[in-house]
């Protein structure tokens, strides 16, 4: 263990030389309040998960930049490019082998299905009942992947959660997939009253993580994992 730690420390000290002084992690995220969002007043990416990611990267001493993208684009970048860190991404069985996982960046919560309160025609007693309805999901989200793996075909995919919220309000979709934590802020952003919806059922447990692309050096992953573990032990990260 000591030899591994010494190697990581040595590698970190040599990063500028190895990469010509130009190594910089590109951190990709989406608008997902309260985890990550672009504060347009100062043009800075903020949020509870963003704060954790910044702590880890600064502890590791690795230069970085953070940008907000539509989720599908961020997800594609993290699967195809070197030196890409993505968050806040739910850790699932499907995604497990696709990335180098660093640590959880927010407390777990539930991703639920919601419907309009006025839609008395929608009756759900099991997940199988849901298949008959049109469901709004974020493109390449864990929810979309889980539903597709279970044979769901009536999925209306969008790049922004606000689009699904508007579609639900107008009954263009029957059900909306969204996490409990982001329900209120996302409805506020869409300028739609959250009082018009009610929870139908829990879909999956959401465990938001930060992860590196497979193309990124495994040593950088080790450095970030050590920084994350140290911050947990110091009590600066609590999940």
C-alpha positions as CSV (number, residue, x, y, z in Angstrom):
1,X,0.0,0.0,0.0
2,X,2.8,2.4,0.9
3,X,4.6,1.8,-2.4
4,X,1.3,2.6,-4.3
5,X,0.8,5.8,-2.4
6,X,4.4,6.8,-3.0
7,X,4.0,6.1,-6.7
8,X,0.8,8.2,-6.9
9,X,2.6,11.1,-5.1
10,X,5.5,10.8,-7.5
11,X,3.2,10.7,-10.5
12,X,1.3,13.7,-9.3
13,X,4.6,15.7,-9.0
14,X,5.6,14.7,-12.5
15,X,2.2,15.5,-14.2
16,X,3.4,18.9,-15.6
17,X,6.5,17.3,-17.2
18,X,4.6,14.2,-18.5
19,X,1.9,16.3,-20.2
20,X,4.0,19.4,-21.1
21,X,2.4,21.4,-18.3
22,X,-0.9,21.2,-20.1
23,X,-2.9,18.4,-18.3
24,X,-6.3,19.6,-17.4
25,X,-9.3,17.5,-16.6
26,X,-12.4,18.5,-18.5
27,X,-15.3,18.1,-16.1
28,X,-18.7,17.6,-17.7
29,X,-22.0,17.9,-16.0
30,X,-25.6,18.8,-16.7
31,X,-28.2,21.2,-15.3
32,X,-29.6,19.1,-12.5
33,X,-30.5,21.3,-9.5
34,X,-29.6,21.2,-6.7
35,X,-26.6,19.0,-7.7
36,X,-25.2,21.1,-10.6
37,X,-26.2,24.2,-12.4
38,X,-24.7,27.3,-14.1
39,X,-25.2,30.5,-12.1
40,X,-25.8,33.0,-14.9
41,X,-25.1,36.0,-12.6
42,X,-21.4,35.1,-12.3
43,X,-21.2,32.4,-15.0
44,X,-19.9,29.8,-12.5
45,X,-21.1,26.2,-12.2
46,X,-22.4,25.6,-8.7
47,X,-24.5,23.1,-6.7
48,X,-24.1,20.6,-3.9
49,X,-22.4,17.9,-6.0
50,X,-20.3,20.5,-7.8
51,X,-18.9,21.6,-4.5
52,X,-17.8,18.1,-3.7
53,X,-16.1,17.7,-7.1
54,X,-14.2,20.9,-6.6
55,X,-13.0,19.8,-3.2
56,X,-11.7,16.5,-4.5
57,X,-10.0,18.1,-7.5
58,X,-8.4,20.8,-5.5
59,X,-7.3,18.3,-2.9
60,X,-5.7,16.2,-5.6
61,X,-4.0,19.3,-7.1
62,X,-5.2,18.5,-10.7
63,X,-6.1,21.5,-12.9
64,X,-9.7,21.4,-14.3
65,X,-12.5,23.2,-15.9
66,X,-16.2,22.5,-15.4
67,X,-18.9,23.0,-18.0
68,X,-22.6,22.3,-18.2
69,X,-23.9,20.3,-21.2
70,X,-27.1,18.4,-22.2
71,X,-26.7,15.1,-20.4
72,X,-26.5,13.0,-23.6
73,X,-23.5,15.1,-24.8
74,X,-21.7,14.9,-21.4
75,X,-22.3,11.1,-21.3
76,X,-20.9,10.7,-24.8
77,X,-17.8,12.7,-24.0
78,X,-17.1,10.7,-20.9
79,X,-17.3,7.4,-22.9
80,X,-15.1,8.5,-25.8
81,X,-12.5,11.1,-24.7
82,X,-9.4,11.2,-22.5
83,X,-9.2,13.2,-19.3
84,X,-12.9,13.7,-18.9
85,X,-14.6,13.6,-15.5
86,X,-18.4,13.4,-15.4
87,X,-20.9,14.0,-12.6
88,X,-23.5,13.7,-11.1
89,X,-24.0,10.2,-12.6
90,X,-26.1,7.5,-11.0
91,X,-24.0,4.3,-10.6
92,X,-25.8,1.4,-12.2
93,X,-25.0,-2.1,-13.2
94,X,-25.1,-1.1,-16.9
95,X,-22.7,1.8,-16.4
96,X,-20.3,0.0,-13.9
97,X,-17.8,-1.3,-16.5
98,X,-17.9,1.9,-18.7
99,X,-16.2,4.3,-16.3
100,X,-13.6,4.6,-13.5
101,X,-15.7,5.4,-10.5
102,X,-14.3,7.9,-7.9
103,X,-16.9,8.5,-5.2
104,X,-20.4,9.5,-4.4
105,X,-21.0,13.3,-4.7
106,X,-24.5,13.6,-3.1
107,X,-26.8,11.6,-0.8
108,X,-28.8,8.9,-2.3
109,X,-32.5,9.6,-3.0
110,X,-35.2,8.1,-5.2
111,X,-36.0,8.7,-8.8
112,X,-39.8,8.6,-9.1
113,X,-42.6,8.5,-11.6
114,X,-45.1,11.4,-11.4
115,X,-48.4,12.2,-13.1
116,X,-50.8,15.1,-13.2
117,X,-53.2,14.9,-10.2
118,X,-56.1,15.6,-12.6
119,X,-55.3,12.5,-14.7
120,X,-57.7,10.0,-13.0
121,X,-57.4,7.8,-16.1
122,X,-53.8,6.8,-15.2
123,X,-53.7,3.8,-12.9
124,X,-50.5,2.1,-11.8
125,X,-50.2,-0.8,-9.5
126,X,-46.9,-2.2,-10.8
127,X,-44.0,-1.3,-13.1
128,X,-45.6,-3.5,-15.8
129,X,-48.7,-1.2,-15.7
130,X,-46.4,1.7,-16.7
131,X,-45.6,0.2,-20.1
132,X,-48.9,1.4,-21.5
133,X,-48.1,5.0,-20.9
134,X,-45.9,7.6,-22.5
135,X,-43.0,8.5,-20.2
136,X,-40.8,11.6,-20.3
137,X,-37.1,10.9,-19.7
138,X,-33.8,12.6,-20.2
139,X,-31.8,11.3,-23.1
140,X,-29.1,8.8,-22.0
141,X,-30.2,9.1,-18.4
142,X,-30.0,6.1,-16.0
143,X,-33.9,6.1,-16.0
144,X,-34.0,5.8,-19.8
145,X,-31.4,3.1,-19.7
146,X,-33.2,1.1,-17.0
147,X,-36.6,1.4,-18.7
148,X,-35.3,0.4,-22.1
149,X,-33.6,-2.6,-20.5
150,X,-37.0,-3.7,-19.2
151,X,-38.6,-3.5,-22.6
152,X,-40.2,0.0,-22.4
153,X,-40.8,1.5,-25.8
154,X,-43.0,4.5,-25.2
155,X,-40.3,6.9,-24.1
156,X,-40.3,10.6,-25.0
157,X,-36.6,11.6,-24.7
158,X,-35.5,15.2,-24.2
159,X,-32.3,17.1,-23.4
160,X,-33.7,19.2,-20.6
161,X,-35.9,18.3,-17.7
162,X,-37.9,21.5,-18.2
163,X,-39.1,20.2,-21.6
164,X,-40.6,17.0,-20.0
165,X,-42.2,19.1,-17.3
166,X,-43.9,21.3,-19.9
167,X,-45.0,18.2,-21.9
168,X,-46.5,16.7,-18.7
169,X,-48.3,20.0,-17.9
170,X,-49.9,19.9,-21.4
171,X,-50.7,16.1,-21.2
172,X,-48.4,15.4,-24.1
173,X,-46.8,12.7,-22.0
174,X,-48.5,10.7,-19.3
175,X,-45.7,10.2,-16.7
176,X,-42.6,12.1,-15.8
177,X,-39.3,10.7,-14.4
178,X,-37.5,12.9,-11.9
179,X,-35.7,12.6,-8.6
180,X,-37.3,13.7,-5.3
181,X,-34.4,16.1,-4.6
182,X,-34.7,18.0,-7.9
183,X,-38.5,18.0,-8.2
184,X,-39.1,21.4,-6.7
185,X,-36.2,23.3,-8.2
186,X,-36.8,21.8,-11.7
187,X,-40.5,22.7,-11.6
188,X,-39.6,26.2,-10.5
189,X,-37.1,26.5,-13.3
190,X,-39.8,25.4,-15.8
191,X,-42.2,28.0,-14.3
192,X,-44.7,25.2,-13.5
193,X,-46.4,24.7,-10.2
194,X,-45.2,21.5,-8.5
195,X,-48.7,21.2,-6.9
196,X,-50.2,19.9,-10.2
197,X,-48.3,16.5,-9.8
198,X,-48.4,13.5,-7.5
199,X,-46.0,10.6,-7.1
200,X,-47.0,7.4,-8.8
201,X,-44.2,5.1,-7.7
202,X,-40.4,4.8,-7.0
203,X,-38.5,3.8,-10.1
204,X,-34.9,3.5,-8.9
205,X,-32.6,4.6,-6.2
206,X,-30.4,7.5,-7.3
207,X,-26.7,7.3,-6.2
208,X,-24.9,10.3,-7.8
209,X,-21.2,9.7,-8.4
210,X,-18.2,11.3,-10.1
211,X,-16.4,9.1,-12.6
212,X,-13.5,9.3,-15.1
213,X,-13.5,8.2,-18.7
214,X,-11.9,4.8,-19.3
215,X,-9.4,6.6,-21.6
216,X,-8.0,8.6,-18.7
217,X,-4.9,7.3,-16.9
218,X,-5.6,4.9,-14.1
219,X,-3.1,6.7,-11.9
220,X,-5.2,9.9,-12.1
221,X,-8.1,7.8,-10.9
222,X,-6.0,6.6,-8.0
223,X,-5.0,10.1,-7.1
224,X,-8.7,11.3,-7.2
225,X,-9.8,8.3,-5.1
226,X,-7.2,9.0,-2.5
227,X,-8.2,12.7,-2.3
228,X,-11.8,11.6,-2.0
229,X,-11.1,9.1,0.8
230,X,-8.9,11.7,2.7
231,X,-11.8,14.2,2.5
232,X,-14.2,11.7,3.8
233,X,-11.9,10.8,6.7
234,X,-11.5,14.5,7.4
235,X,-15.2,14.9,7.6
236,X,-15.4,17.3,4.7
237,X,-17.5,14.9,2.5
238,X,-20.4,13.2,4.2
239,X,-22.6,10.8,2.2
